[in-house]
Amino acid sequence: MSVLYGAGVRMYQFADLREQLSNYLTQEQVAEISRAYFFAADAHQGQHRSSGEPYISHPIEVARILANMHMDHQSIMAAILHDVIEDTHLDKNAIAEQFGDEIAELVDGVSKLALIKFESRAEAQAGNLRKMMLAMAKDIRVIIIKLADRLHNMRTLEALSPEKCRRIARETLEIYAPIANRLGMNNFRVEFEDIGFSYLYPVRYRVLKEAVRKARGNRREIIHALESNLKTRLEQETVYPFVIMGREKHLYSLYKKMQKKDLSLSEIMDVYAIRVLVDKVDTCYRALGVIHNLYKPVHGRFKDYIAIPKANGYQSLHTTVLGPFGIPVEVQIRTEEMDRMAENGIAAHWLYKSSNGSISDAETRAREWLKGILEIQKNTGNSLEFIEHVKIDLYPDEVYVFTPNGDILSLPGGATAVDFAYAVHTDVGNACIAAKIDRRLVPLSTRLTSGQTVEIIIAEGAHPNPGWLSFVVTGKARSNIRHWLKTQQQSEARNLGRRLIERALATLSKNLKDIPERHVSKLLIELKLESFDRLCEEVGLGNQIAPLIARRLATESTAEEASSSLLLSYPLAIRGTEGMVLSFAKCCRPIPGDPIVGFLSAGRGIVVHREICKNVTEMQQTPEKYIFVQWADTVEGEFPVELRIDVLNRRGVLATLANVLSECDANIENVHIDERDSRHNTLVFLVQIKNRAHLAKVFRRLRSIDIITRVVRVK
């Protein structure tokens, strides 16, 4: 009986949906949707939601949300089928056979990565979101279907456990609401935020909701007076047609504003809001003039989003005026078309299709954003890193700046000159060396503000600086810098690894040319590496031991056999140009001329220590990671050394020492002062030294100063 009842409810739900669809789709398209419904209903037969309802009721409701937006019949079909791959025995091929490749791709894009095992829930969520974002970059309808799916799930959260509700609410507030906002779909965003707020912070939600309800009664009279005064003045100035409406902030935006500005609810509720809708852009500016003549505008609170739309395509004039009794009033002025776009964003492409089929501004901007998402994807490794970069782009408080040619670029709040450079083009970002703001030379870390003109200076051969990661804010800049650093490290690791293998083979009187191809292939298969270059990288990063690899290449021996006859290689010459895969230990700070040893560290490559370093004894307990190294005949660069200097406590002693070190061409990186007693101080300098001869020169010069009682090198 219950099965029959469930089937009856499902058919009733679908009959209602079919009637709605017939208002804007052809009979053939509605027939195709009906076929998808029966296919999905059969696949989900016997499945129920946590609420006890038949499972097919969820896809029907998702399709209904899309039907309200007049989405095309393929999107409706994909919505009805969207859980078939994930929750039934059918796969993508089965859907493609029945409904074609386009529908199958849409359904697959919305489906989770259910068959892949992830190490953690966070990684699984990131993997799912990454797949969805890449699918939507190919077809924007994927994300609209996914947002509708999430919206119905949020509307029916009450059937789940409180812990699961909080997890889903948090994910919705962090990811799906910002995506809806980025696509200009304000209706979705508001509902996501208010439902998510009610489940994530239920007590705060109830308290705020009750406080707003009580305050609302006191506001009606003032709002009515505002509307009446505006209506009278606009009619007097023959600004028509127009519509005036009071506007209420939704609960989550009130909550965020209270948090961000540290304001009480009474202070937030003291700000009233009015929206004025007119027929065309010219009338927007006329209405603005009328309102500014009626009420005094607040300085610095006017924004023209019509001339310079937001990143999601939003257009409107925003101003704040002092209304009756000196009460601040936020006024938005826009055309009816802008209002529809503000509420529906990219979905307005389907809801209000123009007769000529032109692409809306919101869709153009959405596609530009998705193009950037694809570029971020190319330059990121794992899903967690990808989502980290995407999240950055989902929370923009925009600044609008100009290129030297007068083009406008929108960037997130806090963006720097480097972010601007990468927004212009990846190659510009990678090669930038300086920036000019309004024709004045500024550091690359300078934060941008709206209205500035920014010019980037580039140089051939320049490359990203790792320090940029500490101040860039856009996902595109961050992912490109990390990609370059990763590529650079791989290149340096490959070169170092090849040198280590060649050095180790030399002890066996072999070289790489002597190694048979079958030996290389067998070793790569055993280590599950795709190429010899990858093997060199693993050696250079310290993940594989060069002497063991050399033994296995030379003799085709196993790992155990190679370990049992570990060879000692000739010393590796350190040139100082090895880059990120060779580092110098901070515990002893070796410099050219010091007797040194190397130690392989996984992921870091070779770490060089002085022979007298106390940590070397401990490292010698793992001989397979011990590398014989020596300084090359010519070494490039400067190396940090710590000097402990005991001095008499005299005025100007620090300046004296700084001058002496500067005369000796020893750049000071850091200085620490330790007061011993009233007569003596100890200063610890971190200075850049070229070699032991240079250090000896510094020592001689320092010891010639009478206020210095002792100079030692910190070991």
MARMIMAR-684737 format. One record per residue (C-alpha): x, y, z; residue in one letter. Coordinates in steps of 0.2 Angstrom, whole numbers, plus 5000, padded with zeros to 4 digits. Layout:
! MARMIMAR-684737
XYZa;...
This chain:
! MARMIMAR-684737
500050005000m;501450125005s;502350094988v;500750134978l;500450284989y;502250344986g;502050314967a;500450414967g;501350564976v;502750554964r;501550564949m;500650704956y;502250804959q;502850774941f;501150814933a;501250984942d;502951004936l;502450954918r;501051084918e;502251214923q;503551164909l;502251164896s;502051354898n;503751394890y;504351224882l;503751134866t;502750974868q;504250874861e;505350944874q;504150904888v;503950734881a;505850714883e;505850774901i;504450644904s;505550504898r;506950564909a;505750564924y;505150384921f;506950324918f;507550414935a;505950354945a;506350174939d;508250194944a;507750264961h;506350134965q;506350084983g;507550224988q;506950355001h;507650515008r;508050535027s;506350615029s;505550455023g;504950525006e;505250434990p;506950484983y;506350544966i;505350684975s;507050774977h;507550774958p;505750834954i;505950984966e;507651024959v;506851024942a;505451134948r;506751264955i;507551264937l;505851274929a;505451434939n;507051504930m;506351444913h;507951344911m;508051244895d;507451064893h;509150984894q;509451064911s;507751004917i;508150824911m;509950834919a;509150894936a;507950744936i;509350624932l;510750714943h;510850574956d;510650424945v;512550404943i;512950424961e;511550334970d;511050194958t;511850054948h;511750154932l;513350244925d;513650384913k;513650274898n;511850214902a;511250394902i;512250434886a;511350284877e;509650344882q;509750534881f;511450584872g;513150644877d;512650814882e;511450764895i;512650634901a;514050764903e;512850884913l;512350744925v;514150684927d;514750864931g;513450874945v;513850704952s;515050684966k;516650584965l;515850434974a;517050294968l;518650384972i;519450354990k;520050514998f;521150525013e;520050645023s;518250725022r;519050885018a;520050815003e;518450724997a;517450884997q;518850984989a;518950844975g;517050854972n;517051044971l;518551044960r;517650924948k;516051024948m;517051184945m;517951114930l;516351044923a;515451214925m;516951294915a;516451184900k;514551214903d;513851344914i;512251254917r;513151124928v;513351254942i;511551314940i;510951134942i;512051104957k;511451264965l;509651214963a;510151044970d;510951124985r;509451244988l;508251104989h;509351005001n;509551165012m;507651175012r;507450995019t;508850995031l;507750965046e;507750775043a;509650765046l;510650755062s;511150925070p;513050885067e;512750845048k;511551005047c;513051115054r;514251035042r;513151065026i;512651235032a;514551285034r;514951215017e;513551315009t;514051475018l;515851455013e;515651394995i;513951394987y;513251554993a;514851644987p;514751554970i;512851614969a;513451784973n;514851774960r;513651724947l;512451864952g;511051754958m;510551854973n;508951754976n;509951594979f;511251684989r;510051765001v;509151595004e;510751495006f;511351625019e;509851635029d;509551445030i;511351415033g;511351545047f;509851465055s;510751295056y;512551345059l;512051465073y;510251425078p;510251525094v;510951685087r;509751665072y;508251655084r;508751805094v;509151905079l;507551865070k;506451905086e;507452075088a;507152115070v;505252075071r;505052195086k;506052335078a;505052315062r;503552395069g;504452555074n;505152575056r;503552565046r;503052745049e;504752815044i;504852705029i;503152765024h;503652945026a;505152915015l;504252835001e;502852975002s;504153115001n;505153034987l;503552994977k;503053174978t;504653254973r;504953134958l;503253174952e;503553354953q;505153334943e;504253224930t;505453084933v;504352934928y;503852794927p;504552744944f;504352614957v;504852644976i;504952504988m;505652485006g;507052365006r;507552255021e;509252175024k;509151985027h;509651915043l;511351845038y;511952015031s;511352105047l;512351975057y;513951995046k;513852185047k;513752175066m;515252065066q;516252155054k;515952335061k;515752285079d;513952365080l;512452325090s;510852275082l;510052445086s;511452535077e;511252425062i;509352445062m;509452635062d;509952625044v;508452625032y;508452565014a;507452614999i;507552554981r;506952654966v;506652574950l;506552674933v;506352634915d;508152684908k;509952724913v;509652914909d;508252914922t;509352834935c;510452984935y;509053114935r;508253024950a;509853034959l;509953224957g;508153234963v;508553134979i;510153234982h;509153394981n;507853324993l;509053255006y;510853295010k;512053155003p;513253085015v;515053115010h;516052965002g;514452855002r;514052864983f;514552724971k;514152714953d;513952524948y;513152574932i;514652654924a;515752524933i;514752364936p;515352244950k;516252084945a;514651984944n;513852104932g;512752194946y;512252374941q;511452504952s;511752684959l;512052674978h;511952834989t;511652865007t;510753025012v;510153105028l;508253075028g;506953135040p;507553175058f;509353155052g;509152965050i;510352885037p;509452815022v;510252695009e;509552724992v;509752604977q;509252674960i;509252554945r;508152504930t;506952364930e;508152264919e;509552294931m;508452234945d;508052074937r;509852044933m;510352084951a;509151954958e;509451814945n;511151854938g;511651724925i;510051634927a;509151794919a;509951734902h;508651594902w;507251684912l;507251844901y;507951794885k;508151934872s;507451904855s;509151924847n;509951794858g;511351904863s;512451854878i;512151954894s;513452054903d;513251944918a;513551784907e;515151874899t;515851904916r;515451734923a;516351654908r;517851764911e;517851714929w;517751524924l;519151554911k;520251614926g;519651454936i;520351344922l;522051434923e;522051414941i;521751224939q;523151204927k;524451274940n;523851184956t;524251014962g;522950934973n;521150984976s;521351064993l;522551194985e;521451224970f;519951254982i;521051364993e;521351474977h;519551474971v;518951524989k;520051684988i;519151734972d;517451704979l;517551834993y;517951994983p;517652174990d;518052244974e;519252384969v;519152454952y;520852514944v;521352574927f;522652514915t;523752644906p;522552624891n;521052674901g;520352494903d;519552454920i;520052304930l;519052234945s;520152154958l;519752094976p;519952214991g;521752214997g;522452174979a;524252234976t;525152284961a;525752104958v;523852044958d;523552184945f;525052114934a;524351934934y;522552004931a;523252084915v;524151924909h;525151784917t;526751824907d;526652004914v;526451944932g;527951824930n;529051954923a;528552114933c;529952204943i;529152364948a;527552464947a;526952644944k;525352704952i;524652864945d;526452884937r;527352864954r;528552724957l;527952614971v;528352444978p;527552284971l;526752254988s;525752414987t;523852394990r;522752464977l;521252584979t;519852614967s;520152744954g;522052724953q;522952704936t;524252564937v;525752524926e;526752374927i;528652374922i;529352204916i;531052144912a;531652004901e;532251854912g;531351914928a;530351784937h;529151774952p;529851804970n;529351684983p;529051834995g;527551884984w;526551744992l;526551845008s;525551985001f;524551934985v;522751904987v;522051834970t;521951654967g;522651674949k;524251764956a;524451644970r;524251484959s;525451554946n;526851604958i;526751424967r;526751344950h;528351434945w;529151394961l;528651214960k;529251204942t;530951284947q;531151164961q;530851014950q;532051084937s;533451104950e;533050944959a;533150854942r;534950934938n;535550894956l;534850714955g;535750684939r;537350744946r;537150634961l;536850484951i;538250514939e;539450544954r;538850374962a;539050284945l;540850354944a;541350254959t;540750094950l;541850154935s;540250174925k;539250324917n;537450344912l;537950304894k;538450124899d;536750084908i;535649964897p;533950034893e;533149874901r;533949914918h;533250094918v;531450024913s;531449894926k;531950014940l;530650144934l;529350004935i;529849944952e;529850124959l;528250174949k;528950324941l;528550374923e;530250434917s;532150444921f;531850634924d;530650594938r;531950474945l;533250614945c;531950734954e;531650604967e;533550584970v;533750774970g;532350794983l;533150664994g;531650544992n;532850414984q;534750374988i;535950404974a;537150264978p;535750134980l;535050194963i;536750194955a;537050014961r;535349954955r;535550034938l;537349964936a;537049784941t;535149764940e;535149714958s;533649734970t;533449864983a;534049744997e;535549694987e;536049874984a;535849925002s;536949775008s;538349834997s;538150024999l;539550114990l;540450274995l;540350404981s;541650534977y;541350704985p;539950814977l;540550984973a;539551124980i;539451274969r;538151384978g;536951394963t;536051234966e;534451334972g;533051264982m;533551084982v;535151124992l;535151215008s;536351265022f;535951215040a;535551355052k;536251255067c;538051285061c;537951405045r;539351335034p;540251455023i;541551415009p;543151355016g;542351255031d;542451065030p;540751005026i;539650855025v;537950835017g;536350745023f;534850695012l;533250755018s;531550695010a;530750835000g;532150965003r;533650884994g;535350905002i;535650995019v;537451045021v;538251055038h;539951095045r;540950935050e;541050995068i;539151025069c;538450925084k;537050865074n;538150775062v;538550635074t;536650595075e;536550595056m;537950475054q;536750345062q;535850335045t;537350315033p;536250285018e;535750475019k;537550535022y;538250625007i;540150665005f;540250844999v;541550974996q;541651154990w;541951184972a;543451284966d;542351434963t;540851464974v;539551604970e;538451694982g;538551755000e;538151645016f;537451695033p;538551685048v;538151735066e;539451835076l;539351855095r;540252025099i;540552075117d;540752265119v;540952395132l;539252495135n;539652655127r;538552775117r;538552745098g;539252575099v;537952495088l;538252625074a;540152605076t;539952415073l;538752435059a;539952555050n;541452435052v;540452285045l;539852395030s;541652445027e;542152255026c;540752225013d;539752115026a;537952155024n;536952145041i;535352045040e;534852045058n;535552105075v;535052055093h;535652145109i;535852055125d;536252165140e;537452075152r;537752215165d;537852405167s;539652405159r;539552265146h;538352215132n;538352065120t;537752095102l;537351955090v;537451995072f;536851895057l;537951945042v;538251895024q;539951825021i;540751765005k;542051635012n;543251605027r;544551725020a;543151865020h;542651815038l;544451825044a;544552005037k;543052045046v;543751975062f;545352065061r;544452235058r;543252205073l;544652155085r;545652315081s;544252415089i;544552455108d;542752455114i;542652265108i;543252145121t;542851975112r;542251915094v;541751735091v;540851645077r;539251565084v;539351375081k;
